[in-house]
Structures are given as C-alpha cells and as structure tokens.
Amino acid sequence: MSLRIALLGASGRMGQALLQAIAESDDYVLAGALVRPGSQVVGEPACDGTAFTDQPVSALDGAEVAIDFTLPEAFNSNLMACLEAGVPLVIGTTGLASPQMTRLRDVGRKLPVVWSPNMSVGVTLSFRLAEIAAKALGPEYDVEILDEHHRYKRDVPSGTALEFGERIAAARGRKLDDVAEFRGPGKRHQRHRGGIGFSAVRAGAEVGRHTVMFASESETISIRHRASHRGAFVDGALRAARWLEGRQPGLYAMADVLGL
Ligand SMILES: NC(=O)c1ccc[n+]([C@@H]2O[C@H](COP(=O)([O-])OP(=O)(O)OC[C@H]3O[C@@H](n4cnc5c(N)ncnc54)[C@H](OP(=O)(O)O)[C@@H]3O)[C@@H](O)[C@H]2O)c1
C-alpha cells in the first residue's frame, strides 16, 4: 500500500528532493505539500495531483505521516499542527533551540516522532562508531569535529556535528555544554583536556561532509562521512516514515529505525 505523506517545507532543497523521490515511487503518494505562508508557489501543482499550500491543516488532511525539512522558525507551528491532526512526524530540521527540543520531547509522549539531525544510514552508523571510539580512547585523545556544507546552510555547527559531540561527551560521562570548544575568529584556540572542538566550513555546493578526529600525541583516528547526494537523507526520511506506521507514541532516532 502506498503511504500517504505530507511534506512540510516542500519548496526547499530537501523538499524538492523528496518530492522527486515520491513522484518516482509507487510506495509513497503525496497527500500534502506545505510551503512558507504567502509563498509564490501556493496553488501550483506539486505532484500526485496535489498543489502546494501554506495551510498546515489542508497539507495534513488525509496524510498518514508528515516529513518536515523546514527551518527552526517553522518548527513550533508544524509540530503543533501534526499533534492536533494526530499525524506521526519525521523531522529533519536542524538548528533547533533548547526549548524546541524540550517541546519535541513533550510531543513525543503523545505522538510517534522520529527526529534526527542526519537521516543518512551512513551517518547513523558513524554516530555509533564515534561512541565506541570515545569510550575506548578516553579523554587523553583530543576530539575535533569538522563539518563542511554548501554556502546556503544557516546553522553552525551543523546539527550532525553537535550530535556527534553529544554522543562523544555522553560516552565519556560528560555533558557537551561543559566540554564544547567552538572555533572562530577572535576566539582563543586553547585546547583543554577532554574538550570537544568544533570547526566548520560553509562554501560552494558541498551536500554535507563530517570528520570526527581523535588525536593523541602519537596517533590520529578519523571517522569520516560524506553525503555526495541529498538522496542519502531522502532515503532515510522515507524509511523512517514507513517505520512509523502503527508505532506507539515516542521520540525515536534513526538508530531505532535501523535497529542499531
Ligand atoms: N536531518 C537531515 O538529514 C537533514 C539533511 C539536510 C538538511 N537538513 C535540514 O533540513 C532543513 C531544510 O534544509 P534545506 O536545505 O531543504 O533548506 P531550504 O532549502 O532553506 O528549505 C527550507 C524550506 O522551508 C520552508 N519554510 C520556511 N518557513 C516555513 C513555514 N513556516 N512553513 C512551511 N515551510 C517553511 C522554506 O520556504 P521558502 O523557500 O519559501 O523560504 C524552504 O522551502 C534545514 O534545517 C537543514 O539543516 C537536515
């Protein structure tokens, strides 16, 4: 049976990649395509006989699951609309503030939700590899997390870089807030024992490259992932949408979807 999907952020880079995948597959059908209020594309055809809308209620009408790749400013209203409509949700939006994460956890008690700052199967596996490395190597090894993305990406560090940091800190029994070291102009680049450093590049068309480096004075180990195509995130988001069918309320991660 085709799964009826509402796409939130349907005119964005990820939204367009998802629209194409849904149009080319018999496994999914577009139930609704939400865009920014007042967007020029409202009323234009999206696919499967569905037009772009800026009304969350009509985008969610008849949907079995929603997939949200928008921006943090759209997050609260999208989340509330899905809760009110009772439509399970896959969220890929990054750059969420801490009160938004709290809200997400609250909604997860009433609705099945998958949230991941990176939907790719390879990155989900890399998260686990980073946890194993952090546990085995300990705080003697400096950690530096580098994320490289296209010139339009707004959040720095990337949600994926922060998630690597959270997991490495947790594997070492620490909170990321206590050990994070953000690099940038005018900041002192002093490294503390057990510190987790973040560096970022925003240039060109890079879809997403992450490098996690564990370095001692005598050796360096790097875990590296590069998404060469947005299909890496699209495939994961559609897999998460299918996995949500019939699921109990909860806030799930891609690791749950993949059974890792
Ligand atoms: N989790 C993952 O695997 C993953 C992978 C890639 C990207 N991301 C994240 O996903 C998000 C989207 O990325 P992107 O590259 O597709 O960005 P994008 O091209 O800027 O797309 C964002 C879309 O959201 C739309 N939007 C803004 N406010 C809205 C609202 N109130 N209601 C509905 N739609 C609204 C924008 O509309 P307009 O075009 O009219 O401005 C735009 O189409 C970002 O947070 C990015 O970091 C996550």
The ligand as a MOL file (V3000), in Angstrom:
LIG
                    3D

  0  0  0     0  0            999 V3000
M  V30 BEGIN CTAB
M  V30 COUNTS 48 52 0 0 0
M  V30 BEGIN ATOM
M  V30 1 N 18.2160 15.6350 9.0330 0
M  V30 2 C 18.8140 15.5710 7.8470 0
M  V30 3 O 19.2280 14.5080 7.3720 0
M  V30 4 C 18.9880 16.8450 7.0530 0
M  V30 5 C 19.5420 16.8330 5.7690 0
M  V30 6 C 19.5740 18.0250 5.0540 0
M  V30 7 C 19.0680 19.1950 5.6120 0
M  V30 8 N 18.5880 19.1780 6.8780 0 CHG=1
M  V30 9 C 17.9610 20.3370 7.4990 0
M  V30 10 O 16.6580 20.4340 6.9430 0
M  V30 11 C 16.2640 21.8010 6.8970 0
M  V30 12 C 15.9220 22.1930 5.4720 0
M  V30 13 O 17.0880 22.0930 4.6670 0
M  V30 14 P 17.0720 22.6040 3.1630 0
M  V30 15 O 18.4750 22.5160 2.6820 0
M  V30 16 O 15.9960 21.9300 2.3930 0 CHG=-1
M  V30 17 O 16.7280 24.1590 3.4160 0
M  V30 18 P 15.9080 25.1720 2.4880 0
M  V30 19 O 16.2160 24.8860 1.0490 0
M  V30 20 O 16.1960 26.5420 3.0280 0
M  V30 21 O 14.4130 24.7770 2.7420 0
M  V30 22 C 13.6520 25.1870 3.8620 0
M  V30 23 C 12.2550 25.2860 3.3950 0
M  V30 24 O 11.3790 25.5700 4.4910 0
M  V30 25 C 10.4200 26.4750 4.0100 0
M  V30 26 N 9.7640 27.1800 5.1110 0
M  V30 27 C 10.2300 28.1870 5.8420 0
M  V30 28 N 9.3040 28.5720 6.7430 0
M  V30 29 C 8.2360 27.7550 6.5480 0
M  V30 30 C 6.9590 27.6530 7.1510 0
M  V30 31 N 6.5940 28.4760 8.1260 0
M  V30 32 N 6.1170 26.6840 6.7070 0
M  V30 33 C 6.4760 25.8560 5.7360 0
M  V30 34 N 7.6620 25.9180 5.1010 0
M  V30 35 C 8.5380 26.8650 5.5190 0
M  V30 36 C 11.2050 27.4140 3.1210 0
M  V30 37 O 10.3310 28.1120 2.2760 0
M  V30 38 P 10.8630 29.2630 1.2620 0
M  V30 39 O 11.5680 28.5070 0.1590 0
M  V30 40 O 9.6340 29.9270 0.7990 0
M  V30 41 O 11.7660 30.1520 2.0600 0
M  V30 42 C 12.0840 26.4130 2.3640 0
M  V30 43 O 11.4260 25.8840 1.2590 0
M  V30 44 C 17.4410 22.5870 7.4940 0
M  V30 45 O 17.1960 22.7570 8.8750 0
M  V30 46 C 18.6220 21.6650 7.2610 0
M  V30 47 O 19.6710 21.9030 8.1610 0
M  V30 48 C 18.5210 18.0290 7.6010 0
M  V30 END ATOM
M  V30 BEGIN BOND
M  V30 1 1 1 2
M  V30 2 2 2 3
M  V30 3 1 2 4
M  V30 4 1 4 5
M  V30 5 2 4 48
M  V30 6 2 5 6
M  V30 7 1 6 7
M  V30 8 2 7 8
M  V30 9 1 8 9
M  V30 10 1 8 48
M  V30 11 1 9 10
M  V30 12 1 9 46
M  V30 13 1 10 11
M  V30 14 1 11 12
M  V30 15 1 11 44
M  V30 16 1 12 13
M  V30 17 1 13 14
M  V30 18 2 14 15
M  V30 19 1 14 16
M  V30 20 1 14 17
M  V30 21 1 17 18
M  V30 22 2 18 19
M  V30 23 1 18 20
M  V30 24 1 18 21
M  V30 25 1 21 22
M  V30 26 1 22 23
M  V30 27 1 23 24
M  V30 28 1 23 42
M  V30 29 1 24 25
M  V30 30 1 25 26
M  V30 31 1 25 36
M  V30 32 1 26 27
M  V30 33 1 26 35
M  V30 34 2 27 28
M  V30 35 1 28 29
M  V30 36 1 29 30
M  V30 37 2 29 35
M  V30 38 1 30 31
M  V30 39 2 30 32
M  V30 40 1 32 33
M  V30 41 2 33 34
M  V30 42 1 34 35
M  V30 43 1 36 37
M  V30 44 1 36 42
M  V30 45 1 37 38
M  V30 46 2 38 39
M  V30 47 1 38 40
M  V30 48 1 38 41
M  V30 49 1 42 43
M  V30 50 1 44 45
M  V30 51 1 44 46
M  V30 52 1 46 47
M  V30 END BOND
M  V30 END CTAB
M  END
